[in-house]
Amino acid sequence: MGQHERLYKIRHLLDAGRCVTPAQLQALLEVSRATINRDIHALRHRMNAPIEWSDERGGWYLDRQQHVIGDQFELPGFWLSAEEIHALLTMQHLISQLDPAGMLGSHIQPLMQRFASLLDGGVPAQTEARHRIRVLTVGARRVQLPHFQALGSALLRRKRAVIRYHGRSRDAADEREVSPQRLVHYRDNWYLDAWCHWRQALRSFAVDAVEQVMVLDRIAIDVPEADLDAELGTGYGIFAGHQVQWAHLRFSADRARWVAKERWHPDQRGCHDATGRWTLSLPFSDPRELVMDILRHVPEVEVIGPQALRDEVVRRLGEGLRVMGLDE
């Protein structure tokens, strides 16, 4: 039994309000008295556990009146096994890879350093994760940290904000007063779902297109989560809209081996035919993102319907041929 597991068991015994003697711990953990003394020392001095010795009962107990040890606070019940600590350190590594700007990693770093201190010999799990796990982001756009922090603050404090937003489709910037509803990390980029007081409607804003943020001292309106999902989560992709249609796509048997395992939309439906081809049906409101994803699979995909979606894919293919000078 490793030290982390022993510390975990000792902590749970003490948490139960028991006074445990050295002999009881030796019998339970099957270690020497010297090892027990080292474990108690680690709990007291490395983990700030308020453990006291009772001469009357001849054992250790947890002093629940002692809330503060030095500058650290006791966190009742928040004691982790070695496996859980290793998992958290692996998550920290994943976050640092998913979040190269450090927007989230910088805020959780003090907590992760505390977890790391629980490991013997430094942070081997974190070091190993750095070499063994890679998360590659593609197409991630740079977000200004102060803007992200301001939007996050407004979101959590339930305040309105005025943003200067650069709409790339129009290549123009304007100011909007918004009530933030949620931040969404989607395809390696951050989006803000918010009620736009200018448009009097829900909108999804790319955070990297926000040029200025001013948090107002005005209470944000709250949109029920069901309404958010109905407006922003019904159709395919990040684009919103009420006018939902169903796309029907058919993939070749070769491509079906991959696509049949993919989740394009929570409400999608799919089936194989006798030749192994995969037919995928899914809802969409704005075709832009769906068209881009369909084009990624050409020529292994056919748009069965609706006709307008099929025509748009054909038009984009034709435009591509024209740009490359291959349309003759």
Helices and strands as residue ranges (DSSP letters): H 3-15, H 22-29, H 33-45, E 51-54, E 59-62, E 68-69, E 72-73, H 82-98, H 105-116, H 124-132, H 145-157, E 159-167, E 172-186, E 189-196, E 201-206, G 207-209, E 210-219, H 225-232, E 245-251, H 253-259, E 269-272, E 278-284, H 288-296, E 301-305, H 307-323
